[in-house]
Amino acid sequence: MSRPILLSGERLQKRYGGVIAVSDVSIQVGAGEILGLVGPNGAGKTTLIDVITGAQQLDGGELLLSGRVLSGPPSRRGRQGLARTFQYPQLAQELTVRESILLGRVARRLDSPLSLWLGLLRGLFMPVRADDEAAVERIARDTRIGGLQRRCGDLTLGDQRLVEVARALAQDPAVMILDEPFAGADATGVAGIGEAIRIVQRQGHGVILVDHNVDLVAAHADRIMMLDQGQVAFDGDPGECLKSEEMQRVYFGKRSHGR
């Protein structure tokens, strides 16, 4: 049975002067689907994520989320249903783990960056809604995060990544984009991130999982898209991707006989 499409992009283009970073890429993520996005350094993975989330502007093509045109800055796209983590965690270092997860929880309810920060400040100085408190506790438990009163600035890189994943999960996103979430994570962190991915999947939402560890991506993904020089080199079953000629060519420079 085919999955309803949550995120779709057609003929996406991004240039930097004369350099084409993303060239005629089409992407789809279905409900409950985990799409692995892989490729060597410079393949265009981060640029593709940036244009999807609004961190950079498209030079061509169209994006739809749940059938609606996806446009505007990252904050607007977040309210439309996208959540993202970053290669280098972007957490307010003075906030506690609890406050950071709570920030994700309230983000979807507020319609501007100013109202978001005002809502957070009210949460710091006024009692937090019981359902928000319960959600933070549940998400922390599911992702195996302890010590909710620790400052984010005191966390290891692996723990910061895990908190950022928990914050994204708290947004209840239609599509969650995880950019290098496993880098620096220990076994507990990998398990927590894996559980966050499964939670999103069980909710019928979608995940785009980006990581340099292709084997780890293949272990979690339903489908893999491999980029090479800004173009799609492979899109299909993870097992087939690992043994494909495209994988050998893109990662190891090997070409099939006769070419």
C-alpha angles and dihedrals in degrees: 000000000000119000122239107254115246102172125025133171125183128200094343115192133187126173134182103201105298094347117097107211097173118024124190094323120171120193136180132184119190131207110283091006127135110207116194114211114199140162140127124282110296094021092122102256098129092041090053091051091047094055092046093052096040098248086123131024123248119242091201143356134048136265127207129189116193088343095307126109110261110221145136132053124329092265092058093046088050090057089048090059111277124123125182142188123201139229086244110036114249104209130145099251094211095055122091123240089255093052092048093054090044089054089061090047095057097037096085092051096056124074104209140030090250094053089046093058092042088052090050092050091051088052090053095051102028133050113282118237111266094236091052091050091049091048092051091050092048095048092047090051094046093049092042096242117156133181098048092182093060116114113246089230089064095053128102117249090255092052091047089055090050092050090050090053090049090050090051090048090052089061089067089225126198086219125016118200116203114193112197093329096164098054109116094001121134123218092279091050093049090050092048093050090047090053091050089054091050092049091055090047093050089051089059094249128126136251132202107200118195121185140141090229098086093182091055091048091049090052091059105029130091090200136011129216113194120199127203122181091343096309134099109260097173137006119178149061115007094227092050090048093055093055098035127119087236091060091050092048099044099042103027105024092239121146128198118255115274095034 
